[in-house]
Amino acid sequence: MFGNNFTTIMKLINKFLKFNYLVNNMKDKFHSFYLFADNTFHKLFWHTCQS
């Protein structure tokens, strides 16, 4: 009984960790994309104002 519950809990923890990893991975990708877009926008905006 206890062994079975332990396995179930470990499986749940494993799933949660995988999900957490995916979410963090997506956050990183989104963050770098956001920085890139922000940087590009500033460059374009700056050039438009300069000319």
C-alpha positions in Angstrom: 0.0 0.0 0.0 2.6 2.5 1.1 5.0 1.5 -1.7 2.3 2.0 -4.3 1.5 5.5 -3.0 5.2 6.3 -3.0 5.5 5.4 -6.7 2.4 7.4 -7.5 3.8 10.4 -5.7 7.2 10.1 -7.4 5.4 9.9 -10.8 3.4 13.1 -10.0 6.6 14.9 -8.9 8.3 13.8 -12.1 5.4 15.1 -14.2 5.4 18.3 -12.3 9.2 18.8 -12.8 8.9 18.1 -16.5 6.0 20.6 -16.8 8.0 23.2 -14.8 11.0 22.7 -17.0 8.8 23.2 -20.1 7.3 26.4 -18.7 10.7 27.8 -17.7 12.0 26.9 -21.2 9.1 28.8 -22.8 9.7 31.7 -20.5 13.3 31.9 -21.5 12.5 31.7 -25.2 9.8 34.4 -24.9 12.1 36.6 -22.8 14.9 36.5 -25.4 12.4 37.1 -28.2 11.0 40.1 -26.2 14.5 41.5 -25.8 15.2 41.0 -29.5 11.9 42.7 -30.5 12.4 45.5 -28.0 16.0 46.1 -29.3 14.9 46.1 -32.9 12.0 48.4 -32.2 14.3 50.9 -30.5 16.8 50.8 -33.4 14.0 51.5 -35.9 12.4 54.1 -33.8 15.8 55.8 -33.2 16.7 55.8 -36.9 13.3 57.2 -37.8 13.7 60.1 -35.3 17.2 60.8 -36.4 16.4 61.2 -40.1 
